[in-house]
Amino acid sequence: MSVKLDLSDAANWVCADCQVALIIKKVDVSYLGSSFPVDMPVCPQCGLVFVPEALALGKMAEVEKTLEDK
Ligand SMILES: [Zn+2]
């Protein structure tokens, strides 16, 4: 299963440390005891994963719902 996030902003995101544009990469996210791949903005230089605010705040509720529906 995979989770679709709105990453339309991600093209403009830059790593604050490296000053390089972030790339979208599948990252395994662990949540509620489940692990699933999510497309996340990642810095190609330092590997830092940027968690969009929407994901941190609201979207996880949707993910939780999706998992429960399964
Ligand atoms: Zn970086």
N, CA, C, O and the ligand as a Tripos MOL2 file, in Angstrom:
@<TRIPOS>MOLECULE
protein
  281   279    71     0     0
PROTEIN
NO_CHARGES

@<TRIPOS>ATOM
      1 N           0.8500   -1.1870    0.0000 N.3       1 MET1
      2 CA          0.0000    0.0000    0.0000 C.3       1 MET1
      3 C           0.8780    1.2260    0.0000 C.2       1 MET1
      4 O           1.9600    1.2250    0.5880 O.2       1 MET1
      5 N           0.4270    2.2530   -0.6440 N.am      2 SER2
      6 CA          1.2030    3.4800   -0.6420 C.3       2 SER2
      7 C           0.2880    4.6720   -0.4240 C.2       2 SER2
      8 O          -0.8920    4.6430   -0.7740 O.2       2 SER2
      9 N           0.8430    5.7000    0.1510 N.am      3 VAL3
     10 CA          0.0610    6.8690    0.5390 C.3       3 VAL3
     11 C           0.4050    8.0210   -0.3860 C.2       3 VAL3
     12 O           1.5770    8.3080   -0.6280 O.2       3 VAL3
     13 N          -0.5910    8.6580   -0.8840 N.am      4 LYS4
     14 CA         -0.3720    9.7760   -1.8020 C.3       4 LYS4
     15 C          -0.4850   11.0800   -1.0140 C.2       4 LYS4
     16 O          -1.4950   11.3580   -0.3680 O.2       4 LYS4
     17 N           0.5770   11.8590   -1.0910 N.am      5 LEU5
     18 CA          0.5590   13.1570   -0.4310 C.3       5 LEU5
     19 C           0.5740   14.2500   -1.4760 C.2       5 LEU5
     20 O           1.0100   14.0450   -2.6090 O.2       5 LEU5
     21 N           0.0980   15.3960   -1.0860 N.am      6 ASP6
     22 CA          0.1820   16.5490   -1.9700 C.3       6 ASP6
     23 C           1.5740   17.1480   -1.8520 C.2       6 ASP6
     24 O           1.8920   17.8410   -0.8860 O.2       6 ASP6
     25 N           2.3890   16.8700   -2.8450 N.am      7 LEU7
     26 CA          3.7730   17.3390   -2.8070 C.3       7 LEU7
     27 C           4.0010   18.4340   -3.8340 C.2       7 LEU7
     28 O           5.1180   18.6270   -4.3150 O.2       7 LEU7
     29 N           2.9480   19.1380   -4.1630 N.am      8 SER8
     30 CA          3.0650   20.1620   -5.1970 C.3       8 SER8
     31 C           4.0180   21.2860   -4.7760 C.2       8 SER8
     32 O           4.5830   21.9800   -5.6210 O.2       8 SER8
     33 N           4.1870   21.4540   -3.4750 N.am      9 ASP9
     34 CA          5.1050   22.4810   -2.9850 C.3       9 ASP9
     35 C           6.5580   22.0030   -2.9940 C.2       9 ASP9
     36 O           7.4870   22.8090   -2.9540 O.2       9 ASP9
     37 N           6.7340   20.7200   -3.0460 N.am     10 ALA10
     38 CA          8.0400   20.1440   -2.7540 C.3      10 ALA10
     39 C           9.1090   20.5830   -3.7480 C.2      10 ALA10
     40 O          10.2920   20.6290   -3.4080 O.2      10 ALA10
     41 N           8.7040   20.9030   -4.9640 N.am     11 ALA11
     42 CA          9.6720   21.3010   -5.9810 C.3      11 ALA11
     43 C          10.4310   22.5610   -5.5590 C.2      11 ALA11
     44 O          11.5470   22.8130   -6.0140 O.2      11 ALA11
     45 N           9.8150   23.3280   -4.6960 N.am     12 ASN12
     46 CA         10.4410   24.5800   -4.2780 C.3      12 ASN12
     47 C          11.2270   24.4310   -2.9810 C.2      12 ASN12
     48 O          11.8500   25.3850   -2.5140 O.2      12 ASN12
     49 N          11.1980   23.2390   -2.4030 N.am     13 TRP13
     50 CA         11.8400   23.0700   -1.1090 C.3      13 TRP13
     51 C          13.3330   22.8510   -1.2590 C.2      13 TRP13
     52 O          13.7990   22.1630   -2.1670 O.2      13 TRP13
     53 N          14.0640   23.4550   -0.3420 N.am     14 VAL14
     54 CA         15.5150   23.3730   -0.3530 C.3      14 VAL14
     55 C          15.9750   22.9830    1.0460 C.2      14 VAL14
     56 O          15.4270   23.4610    2.0390 O.2      14 VAL14
     57 N          16.9770   22.1180    1.1220 N.am     15 CYS15
     58 CA         17.5330   21.7550    2.4160 C.3      15 CYS15
     59 C          18.2070   22.9710    3.0300 C.2      15 CYS15
     60 O          19.0450   23.6140    2.3970 O.2      15 CYS15
     61 N          17.8420   23.2790    4.2500 N.am     16 ALA16
     62 CA         18.3650   24.4710    4.9090 C.3      16 ALA16
     63 C          19.8620   24.3560    5.1620 C.2      16 ALA16
     64 O          20.5680   25.3630    5.2010 O.2      16 ALA16
     65 N          20.3410   23.1400    5.3310 N.am     17 ASP17
     66 CA         21.7570   22.9370    5.6280 C.3      17 ASP17
     67 C          22.6110   22.9280    4.3600 C.2      17 ASP17
     68 O          23.6910   23.5170    4.3150 O.2      17 ASP17
     69 N          22.1030   22.2470    3.3350 N.am     18 CYS18
     70 CA         22.9140   22.0090    2.1350 C.3      18 CYS18
     71 C          22.6030   22.9880    1.0100 C.2      18 CYS18
     72 O          23.3930   23.1320    0.0770 O.2      18 CYS18
     73 N          21.4660   23.6560    1.0890 N.am     19 GLN19
     74 CA         21.0490   24.5590    0.0190 C.3      19 GLN19
     75 C          20.9180   23.8450   -1.3150 C.2      19 GLN19
     76 O          21.2270   24.4150   -2.3620 O.2      19 GLN19
     77 N          20.4620   22.6040   -1.2810 N.am     20 VAL20
     78 CA         20.1840   21.8770   -2.5090 C.3      20 VAL20
     79 C          18.6930   21.5270   -2.5520 C.2      20 VAL20
     80 O          18.0430   21.3720   -1.5180 O.2      20 VAL20
     81 N          18.1770   21.4090   -3.7680 N.am     21 ALA21
     82 CA         16.7660   21.0870   -3.9320 C.3      21 ALA21
     83 C          16.4880   19.6740   -3.4500 C.2      21 ALA21
     84 O          17.2920   18.7640   -3.6530 O.2      21 ALA21
     85 N          15.3590   19.5070   -2.8220 N.am     22 LEU22
     86 CA         14.9800   18.1890   -2.3280 C.3      22 LEU22
     87 C          14.4820   17.3190   -3.4680 C.2      22 LEU22
     88 O          13.9410   17.8150   -4.4560 O.2      22 LEU22
     89 N          14.6710   16.0250   -3.3200 N.am     23 ILE23
     90 CA         14.1260   15.0670   -4.2750 C.3      23 ILE23
     91 C          13.0140   14.2860   -3.5820 C.2      23 ILE23
     92 O          13.0020   14.1320   -2.3600 O.2      23 ILE23
     93 N          12.0920   13.8040   -4.3890 N.am     24 ILE24
     94 CA         11.0010   12.9980   -3.8420 C.3      24 ILE24
     95 C          11.4140   11.5310   -3.8940 C.2      24 ILE24
     96 O          11.7650   10.9930   -4.9430 O.2      24 ILE24
     97 N          11.3590   10.9180   -2.7370 N.am     25 LYS25
     98 CA         11.8360    9.5510   -2.6260 C.3      25 LYS25
     99 C          10.8830    8.7600   -1.7410 C.2      25 LYS25
    100 O          10.2810    9.3020   -0.8140 O.2      25 LYS25
    101 N          10.7560    7.4820   -2.0390 N.am     26 LYS26
    102 CA          9.9160    6.6420   -1.1840 C.3      26 LYS26
    103 C          10.6400    6.3450    0.1200 C.2      26 LYS26
    104 O          11.7620    5.8390    0.1310 O.2      26 LYS26
    105 N           9.9750    6.6710    1.2060 N.am     27 VAL27
    106 CA         10.5530    6.4480    2.5210 C.3      27 VAL27
    107 C           9.5860    5.5810    3.3100 C.2      27 VAL27
    108 O           8.3770    5.8110    3.2960 O.2      27 VAL27
    109 N          10.1190    4.6020    3.9860 N.am     28 ASP28
    110 CA          9.2570    3.7680    4.8190 C.3      28 ASP28
    111 C           8.9110    4.5160    6.1000 C.2      28 ASP28
    112 O           9.7910    4.9030    6.8690 O.2      28 ASP28
    113 N           7.6460    4.7060    6.3070 N.am     29 VAL29
    114 CA          7.1710    5.3980    7.4890 C.3      29 VAL29
    115 C           6.5230    4.3870    8.4200 C.2      29 VAL29
    116 O           5.7040    3.5660    8.0050 O.2      29 VAL29
    117 N           6.9030    4.4640    9.6680 N.am     30 SER30
    118 CA          6.2790    3.5940   10.6510 C.3      30 SER30
    119 C           5.2090    4.3690   11.3990 C.2      30 SER30
    120 O           5.4520    5.4610   11.9110 O.2      30 SER30
    121 N           4.0520    3.7990   11.4500 N.am     31 TYR31
    122 CA          2.9600    4.4760   12.1270 C.3      31 TYR31
    123 C           2.0010    3.4330   12.6780 C.2      31 TYR31
    124 O           1.5600    2.5360   11.9590 O.2      31 TYR31
    125 N           1.6910    3.5560   13.9300 N.am     32 LEU32
    126 CA          0.7530    2.6450   14.5790 C.3      32 LEU32
    127 C           1.1320    1.1750   14.3690 C.2      32 LEU32
    128 O           0.2780    0.3080   14.1820 O.2      32 LEU32
    129 N           2.4230    0.9360   14.4080 N.am     33 GLY33
    130 CA          2.8810   -0.4340   14.3090 C.3      33 GLY33
    131 C           2.9500   -0.9730   12.8920 C.2      33 GLY33
    132 O           3.3450   -2.1190   12.6750 O.2      33 GLY33
    133 N           2.5670   -0.1490   11.9270 N.am     34 SER34
    134 CA          2.6470   -0.5600   10.5330 C.3      34 SER34
    135 C           3.7170    0.2540    9.8340 C.2      34 SER34
    136 O           3.9800    1.3990   10.2010 O.2      34 SER34
    137 N           4.3290   -0.3390    8.8290 N.am     35 SER35
    138 CA          5.3180    0.3680    8.0370 C.3      35 SER35
    139 C           4.8650    0.3610    6.5900 C.2      35 SER35
    140 O           4.4890   -0.6780    6.0480 O.2      35 SER35
    141 N           4.9060    1.5390    5.9680 N.am     36 PHE36
    142 CA          4.4580    1.6110    4.5830 C.3      36 PHE36
    143 C           5.2380    2.7080    3.8720 C.2      36 PHE36
    144 O           5.6970    3.6590    4.5050 O.2      36 PHE36
    145 N           5.3870    2.5760    2.5610 N.am     37 PRO37
    146 CA          6.1590    3.5630    1.8000 C.3      37 PRO37
    147 C           5.3530    4.8220    1.5170 C.2      37 PRO37
    148 O           4.1890    4.7640    1.1210 O.2      37 PRO37
    149 N           5.9970    5.9500    1.7290 N.am     38 VAL38
    150 CA          5.3780    7.2440    1.4530 C.3      38 VAL38
    151 C           6.3770    8.0710    0.6510 C.2      38 VAL38
    152 O           7.5710    8.0730    0.9510 O.2      38 VAL38
    153 N           5.8890    8.7650   -0.3590 N.am     39 ASP39
    154 CA          6.7530    9.6750   -1.1040 C.3      39 ASP39
    155 C           7.0280   10.9060   -0.2530 C.2      39 ASP39
    156 O           6.1140   11.6530    0.0940 O.2      39 ASP39
    157 N           8.2970   11.1070    0.0790 N.am     40 MET40
    158 CA          8.6650   12.2210    0.9410 C.3      40 MET40
    159 C           9.7920   13.0110    0.3030 C.2      40 MET40
    160 O          10.6010   12.4690   -0.4490 O.2      40 MET40
    161 N           9.8340   14.3100    0.6150 N.am     41 PRO41
    162 CA         10.9710   15.1110    0.1450 C.3      41 PRO41
    163 C          12.2100   14.7760    0.9690 C.2      41 PRO41
    164 O          12.1930   14.8440    2.1980 O.2      41 PRO41
    165 N          13.2800   14.4140    0.2710 N.am     42 VAL42
    166 CA         14.5150   14.0190    0.9310 C.3      42 VAL42
    167 C          15.6660   14.8360    0.3620 C.2      42 VAL42
    168 O          15.7140   15.0840   -0.8430 O.2      42 VAL42
    169 N          16.5810   15.2510    1.2070 N.am     43 CYS43
    170 CA         17.7740   15.9340    0.7340 C.3      43 CYS43
    171 C          18.7340   14.8940    0.1650 C.2      43 CYS43
    172 O          19.1320   13.9660    0.8680 O.2      43 CYS43
    173 N          19.1110   15.0470   -1.1190 N.am     44 PRO44
    174 CA         19.9940   14.0520   -1.7400 C.3      44 PRO44
    175 C          21.4070   14.1100   -1.1790 C.2      44 PRO44
    176 O          22.1960   13.1900   -1.3970 O.2      44 PRO44
    177 N          21.7340   15.1660   -0.4680 N.am     45 GLN45
    178 CA         23.0960   15.3380    0.0300 C.3      45 GLN45
    179 C          23.2580   14.7720    1.4390 C.2      45 GLN45
    180 O          24.1400   13.9480    1.6780 O.2      45 GLN45
    181 N          22.4080   15.2120    2.3760 N.am     46 CYS46
    182 CA         22.5700   14.7590    3.7610 C.3      46 CYS46
    183 C          21.5570   13.6760    4.1290 C.2      46 CYS46
    184 O          21.6520   13.0710    5.1970 O.2      46 CYS46
    185 N          20.5790   13.4300    3.2370 N.am     47 GLY47
    186 CA         19.6410   12.3520    3.4790 C.3      47 GLY47
    187 C          18.5280   12.6820    4.4550 C.2      47 GLY47
    188 O          17.7420   11.8150    4.8380 O.2      47 GLY47
    189 N          18.4690   13.9360    4.8500 N.am     48 LEU48
    190 CA         17.4310   14.3380    5.7880 C.3      48 LEU48
    191 C          16.0620   14.2430    5.1280 C.2      48 LEU48
    192 O          15.8780   14.6890    3.9960 O.2      48 LEU48
    193 N          15.1130   13.6630    5.8360 N.am     49 VAL49
    194 CA         13.7500   13.5490    5.3310 C.3      49 VAL49
    195 C          12.9260   14.6920    5.8920 C.2      49 VAL49
    196 O          12.8670   14.9060    7.1030 O.2      49 VAL49
    197 N          12.2940   15.4140    4.9920 N.am     50 PHE50
    198 CA         11.4640   16.5230    5.4230 C.3      50 PHE50
    199 C          10.0260   16.0430    5.5420 C.2      50 PHE50
    200 O           9.4420   15.5600    4.5730 O.2      50 PHE50
    201 N           9.4700   16.1770    6.7130 N.am     51 VAL51
    202 CA          8.0860   15.7850    6.9340 C.3      51 VAL51
    203 C           7.2020   17.0070    6.7060 C.2      51 VAL51
    204 O           7.2550   17.9790    7.4600 O.2      51 VAL51
    205 N           6.3980   16.9400    5.6650 N.am     52 PRO52
    206 CA          5.5070   18.0810    5.4140 C.3      52 PRO52
    207 C           4.5890   18.3030    6.6060 C.2      52 PRO52
    208 O           4.1660   17.3570    7.2710 O.2      52 PRO52
    209 N           4.2930   19.5560    6.8590 N.am     53 GLU53
    210 CA          3.4520   19.8830    8.0010 C.3      53 GLU53
    211 C           2.1040   19.1700    7.9070 C.2      53 GLU53
    212 O           1.5470   18.7050    8.9010 O.2      53 GLU53
    213 N           1.6010   19.1010    6.6730 N.am     54 ALA54
    214 CA          0.3050   18.4560    6.4760 C.3      54 ALA54
    215 C           0.3490   17.0020    6.9110 C.2      54 ALA54
    216 O          -0.6100   16.4680    7.4690 O.2      54 ALA54
    217 N           1.4990   16.3690    6.6390 N.am     55 LEU55
    218 CA          1.6380   14.9680    7.0200 C.3      55 LEU55
    219 C           1.7520   14.8460    8.5330 C.2      55 LEU55
    220 O           1.1250   13.9880    9.1540 O.2      55 LEU55
    221 N           2.5680   15.7270    9.1120 N.am     56 ALA56
    222 CA          2.7930   15.6670   10.5480 C.3      56 ALA56
    223 C           1.5130   15.9390   11.3210 C.2      56 ALA56
    224 O           1.2830   15.3490   12.3760 O.2      56 ALA56
    225 N           0.6920   16.8180   10.8060 N.am     57 LEU57
    226 CA         -0.4980   17.2180   11.5460 C.3      57 LEU57
    227 C          -1.7270   16.4070   11.1570 C.2      57 LEU57
    228 O          -2.2430   15.6230   11.9530 O.2      57 LEU57
    229 N          -2.1870   16.6020    9.9330 N.am     58 GLY58
    230 CA         -3.4920   16.0700    9.5800 C.3      58 GLY58
    231 C          -3.4820   14.7780    8.8110 C.2      58 GLY58
    232 O          -4.3290   13.9130    9.0310 O.2      58 GLY58
    233 N          -2.5240   14.6340    7.9020 N.am     59 LYS59
    234 CA         -2.5990   13.5200    6.9600 C.3      59 LYS59
    235 C          -2.4680   12.1790    7.6520 C.2      59 LYS59
    236 O          -3.0000   11.1750    7.1770 O.2      59 LYS59
    237 N          -1.7720   12.1560    8.7590 N.am     60 MET60
    238 CA         -1.5960   10.8880    9.4460 C.3      60 MET60
    239 C          -2.9350   10.3330    9.9080 C.2      60 MET60
    240 O          -3.1100    9.1200   10.0280 O.2      60 MET60
    241 N          -3.8730   11.2270   10.1640 N.am     61 ALA61
    242 CA         -5.1980   10.7700   10.5380 C.3      61 ALA61
    243 C          -5.8370   10.0180    9.3860 C.2      61 ALA61
    244 O          -6.5350    9.0220    9.5810 O.2      61 ALA61
    245 N          -5.5800   10.5240    8.1530 N.am     62 GLU62
    246 CA         -6.1200    9.8460    6.9780 C.3      62 GLU62
    247 C          -5.4280    8.4970    6.7820 C.2      62 GLU62
    248 O          -6.0550    7.5010    6.4210 O.2      62 GLU62
    249 N          -4.1410    8.4950    7.0260 N.am     63 VAL63
    250 CA         -3.3960    7.2480    6.8960 C.3      63 VAL63
    251 C          -3.9440    6.2260    7.8820 C.2      63 VAL63
    252 O          -4.1400    5.0570    7.5510 O.2      63 VAL63
    253 N          -4.1820    6.6860    9.0750 N.am     64 GLU64
    254 CA         -4.7070    5.8060   10.1120 C.3      64 GLU64
    255 C          -6.0430    5.2200    9.6670 C.2      64 GLU64
    256 O          -6.3160    4.0320    9.8400 O.2      64 GLU64
    257 N          -6.8620    6.0910    9.0880 N.am     65 LYS65
    258 CA         -8.1770    5.6520    8.6290 C.3      65 LYS65
    259 C          -8.0230    4.5950    7.5340 C.2      65 LYS65
    260 O          -8.7190    3.5800    7.5210 O.2      65 LYS65
    261 N          -7.0980    4.8620    6.6270 N.am     66 THR66
    262 CA         -6.8760    3.9260    5.5150 C.3      66 THR66
    263 C          -6.4520    2.5660    6.0510 C.2      66 THR66
    264 O          -6.9000    1.5260    5.5700 O.2      66 THR66
    265 N          -5.5880    2.5930    7.0460 N.am     67 LEU67
    266 CA         -5.1160    1.3310    7.6060 C.3      67 LEU67
    267 C          -6.2530    0.5670    8.2680 C.2      67 LEU67
    268 O          -6.3300   -0.6590    8.1850 O.2      67 LEU67
    269 N          -7.1240    1.3040    8.9190 N.am     68 GLU68
    270 CA         -8.2320    0.6550    9.6100 C.3      68 GLU68
    271 C          -9.2320    0.0440    8.6380 C.2      68 GLU68
    272 O          -9.8630   -0.9760    8.9160 O.2      68 GLU68
    273 N          -9.3550    0.7010    7.4900 N.am     69 ASP69
    274 CA        -10.3260    0.2260    6.5050 C.3      69 ASP69
    275 C          -9.8880   -1.0600    5.8420 C.2      69 ASP69
    276 O         -10.6980   -1.8010    5.2840 O.2      69 ASP69
    277 N          -8.5990   -1.3140    5.9120 N.am     70 LYS70
    278 CA         -8.0650   -2.4360    5.1580 C.3      70 LYS70
    279 C          -8.5900   -3.7680    5.6940 C.2      70 LYS70
    280 O          -8.2380   -4.8250    5.1710 O.2      70 LYS70
    281 ZN         20.7670   18.5030    3.2690 Zn       71 ZN71
@<TRIPOS>BOND
     1     1     2 1
     2     2     3 1
     3     3     4 2
     4     3     5 am
     5     5     6 1
     6     6     7 1
     7     7     8 2
     8     7     9 am
     9     9    10 1
    10    10    11 1
    11    11    12 2
    12    11    13 am
    13    13    14 1
    14    14    15 1
    15    15    16 2
    16    15    17 am
    17    17    18 1
    18    18    19 1
    19    19    20 2
    20    19    21 am
    21    21    22 1
    22    22    23 1
    23    23    24 2
    24    23    25 am
    25    25    26 1
    26    26    27 1
    27    27    28 2
    28    27    29 am
    29    29    30 1
    30    30    31 1
    31    31    32 2
    32    31    33 am
    33    33    34 1
    34    34    35 1
    35    35    36 2
    36    35    37 am
    37    37    38 1
    38    38    39 1
    39    39    40 2
    40    39    41 am
    41    41    42 1
    42    42    43 1
    43    43    44 2
    44    43    45 am
    45    45    46 1
    46    46    47 1
    47    47    48 2
    48    47    49 am
    49    49    50 1
    50    50    51 1
    51    51    52 2
    52    51    53 am
    53    53    54 1
    54    54    55 1
    55    55    56 2
    56    55    57 am
    57    57    58 1
    58    58    59 1
    59    59    60 2
    60    59    61 am
    61    61    62 1
    62    62    63 1
    63    63    64 2
    64    63    65 am
    65    65    66 1
    66    66    67 1
    67    67    68 2
    68    67    69 am
    69    69    70 1
    70    70    71 1
    71    71    72 2
    72    71    73 am
    73    73    74 1
    74    74    75 1
    75    75    76 2
    76    75    77 am
    77    77    78 1
    78    78    79 1
    79    79    80 2
    80    79    81 am
    81    81    82 1
    82    82    83 1
    83    83    84 2
    84    83    85 am
    85    85    86 1
    86    86    87 1
    87    87    88 2
    88    87    89 am
    89    89    90 1
    90    90    91 1
    91    91    92 2
    92    91    93 am
    93    93    94 1
    94    94    95 1
    95    95    96 2
    96    95    97 am
    97    97    98 1
    98    98    99 1
    99    99   100 2
   100    99   101 am
   101   101   102 1
   102   102   103 1
   103   103   104 2
   104   103   105 am
   105   105   106 1
   106   106   107 1
   107   107   108 2
   108   107   109 am
   109   109   110 1
   110   110   111 1
   111   111   112 2
   112   111   113 am
   113   113   114 1
   114   114   115 1
   115   115   116 2
   116   115   117 am
   117   117   118 1
   118   118   119 1
   119   119   120 2
   120   119   121 am
   121   121   122 1
   122   122   123 1
   123   123   124 2
   124   123   125 am
   125   125   126 1
   126   126   127 1
   127   127   128 2
   128   127   129 am
   129   129   130 1
   130   130   131 1
   131   131   132 2
   132   131   133 am
   133   133   134 1
   134   134   135 1
   135   135   136 2
   136   135   137 am
   137   137   138 1
   138   138   139 1
   139   139   140 2
   140   139   141 am
   141   141   142 1
   142   142   143 1
   143   143   144 2
   144   143   145 am
   145   145   146 1
   146   146   147 1
   147   147   148 2
   148   147   149 am
   149   149   150 1
   150   150   151 1
   151   151   152 2
   152   151   153 am
   153   153   154 1
   154   154   155 1
   155   155   156 2
   156   155   157 am
   157   157   158 1
   158   158   159 1
   159   159   160 2
   160   159   161 am
   161   161   162 1
   162   162   163 1
   163   163   164 2
   164   163   165 am
   165   165   166 1
   166   166   167 1
   167   167   168 2
   168   167   169 am
   169   169   170 1
   170   170   171 1
   171   171   172 2
   172   171   173 am
   173   173   174 1
   174   174   175 1
   175   175   176 2
   176   175   177 am
   177   177   178 1
   178   178   179 1
   179   179   180 2
   180   179   181 am
   181   181   182 1
   182   182   183 1
   183   183   184 2
   184   183   185 am
   185   185   186 1
   186   186   187 1
   187   187   188 2
   188   187   189 am
   189   189   190 1
   190   190   191 1
   191   191   192 2
   192   191   193 am
   193   193   194 1
   194   194   195 1
   195   195   196 2
   196   195   197 am
   197   197   198 1
   198   198   199 1
   199   199   200 2
   200   199   201 am
   201   201   202 1
   202   202   203 1
   203   203   204 2
   204   203   205 am
   205   205   206 1
   206   206   207 1
   207   207   208 2
   208   207   209 am
   209   209   210 1
   210   210   211 1
   211   211   212 2
   212   211   213 am
   213   213   214 1
   214   214   215 1
   215   215   216 2
   216   215   217 am
   217   217   218 1
   218   218   219 1
   219   219   220 2
   220   219   221 am
   221   221   222 1
   222   222   223 1
   223   223   224 2
   224   223   225 am
   225   225   226 1
   226   226   227 1
   227   227   228 2
   228   227   229 am
   229   229   230 1
   230   230   231 1
   231   231   232 2
   232   231   233 am
   233   233   234 1
   234   234   235 1
   235   235   236 2
   236   235   237 am
   237   237   238 1
   238   238   239 1
   239   239   240 2
   240   239   241 am
   241   241   242 1
   242   242   243 1
   243   243   244 2
   244   243   245 am
   245   245   246 1
   246   246   247 1
   247   247   248 2
   248   247   249 am
   249   249   250 1
   250   250   251 1
   251   251   252 2
   252   251   253 am
   253   253   254 1
   254   254   255 1
   255   255   256 2
   256   255   257 am
   257   257   258 1
   258   258   259 1
   259   259   260 2
   260   259   261 am
   261   261   262 1
   262   262   263 1
   263   263   264 2
   264   263   265 am
   265   265   266 1
   266   266   267 1
   267   267   268 2
   268   267   269 am
   269   269   270 1
   270   270   271 1
   271   271   272 2
   272   271   273 am
   273   273   274 1
   274   274   275 1
   275   275   276 2
   276   275   277 am
   277   277   278 1
   278   278   279 1
   279   279   280 2
@<TRIPOS>SUBSTRUCTURE
     1 MET1         2 RESIDUE 1 A MET
     2 SER2         6 RESIDUE 1 A SER
     3 VAL3        10 RESIDUE 1 A VAL
     4 LYS4        14 RESIDUE 1 A LYS
     5 LEU5        18 RESIDUE 1 A LEU
     6 ASP6        22 RESIDUE 1 A ASP
     7 LEU7        26 RESIDUE 1 A LEU
     8 SER8        30 RESIDUE 1 A SER
     9 ASP9        34 RESIDUE 1 A ASP
    10 ALA10       38 RESIDUE 1 A ALA
    11 ALA11       42 RESIDUE 1 A ALA
    12 ASN12       46 RESIDUE 1 A ASN
    13 TRP13       50 RESIDUE 1 A TRP
    14 VAL14       54 RESIDUE 1 A VAL
    15 CYS15       58 RESIDUE 1 A CYS
    16 ALA16       62 RESIDUE 1 A ALA
    17 ASP17       66 RESIDUE 1 A ASP
    18 CYS18       70 RESIDUE 1 A CYS
    19 GLN19       74 RESIDUE 1 A GLN
    20 VAL20       78 RESIDUE 1 A VAL
    21 ALA21       82 RESIDUE 1 A ALA
    22 LEU22       86 RESIDUE 1 A LEU
    23 ILE23       90 RESIDUE 1 A ILE
    24 ILE24       94 RESIDUE 1 A ILE
    25 LYS25       98 RESIDUE 1 A LYS
    26 LYS26      102 RESIDUE 1 A LYS
    27 VAL27      106 RESIDUE 1 A VAL
    28 ASP28      110 RESIDUE 1 A ASP
    29 VAL29      114 RESIDUE 1 A VAL
    30 SER30      118 RESIDUE 1 A SER
    31 TYR31      122 RESIDUE 1 A TYR
    32 LEU32      126 RESIDUE 1 A LEU
    33 GLY33      130 RESIDUE 1 A GLY
    34 SER34      134 RESIDUE 1 A SER
    35 SER35      138 RESIDUE 1 A SER
    36 PHE36      142 RESIDUE 1 A PHE
    37 PRO37      146 RESIDUE 1 A PRO
    38 VAL38      150 RESIDUE 1 A VAL
    39 ASP39      154 RESIDUE 1 A ASP
    40 MET40      158 RESIDUE 1 A MET
    41 PRO41      162 RESIDUE 1 A PRO
    42 VAL42      166 RESIDUE 1 A VAL
    43 CYS43      170 RESIDUE 1 A CYS
    44 PRO44      174 RESIDUE 1 A PRO
    45 GLN45      178 RESIDUE 1 A GLN
    46 CYS46      182 RESIDUE 1 A CYS
    47 GLY47      186 RESIDUE 1 A GLY
    48 LEU48      190 RESIDUE 1 A LEU
    49 VAL49      194 RESIDUE 1 A VAL
    50 PHE50      198 RESIDUE 1 A PHE
    51 VAL51      202 RESIDUE 1 A VAL
    52 PRO52      206 RESIDUE 1 A PRO
    53 GLU53      210 RESIDUE 1 A GLU
    54 ALA54      214 RESIDUE 1 A ALA
    55 LEU55      218 RESIDUE 1 A LEU
    56 ALA56      222 RESIDUE 1 A ALA
    57 LEU57      226 RESIDUE 1 A LEU
    58 GLY58      230 RESIDUE 1 A GLY
    59 LYS59      234 RESIDUE 1 A LYS
    60 MET60      238 RESIDUE 1 A MET
    61 ALA61      242 RESIDUE 1 A ALA
    62 GLU62      246 RESIDUE 1 A GLU
    63 VAL63      250 RESIDUE 1 A VAL
    64 GLU64      254 RESIDUE 1 A GLU
    65 LYS65      258 RESIDUE 1 A LYS
    66 THR66      262 RESIDUE 1 A THR
    67 LEU67      266 RESIDUE 1 A LEU
    68 GLU68      270 RESIDUE 1 A GLU
    69 ASP69      274 RESIDUE 1 A ASP
    70 LYS70      278 RESIDUE 1 A LYS
    71 ZN71       281 GROUP 0 **** ****
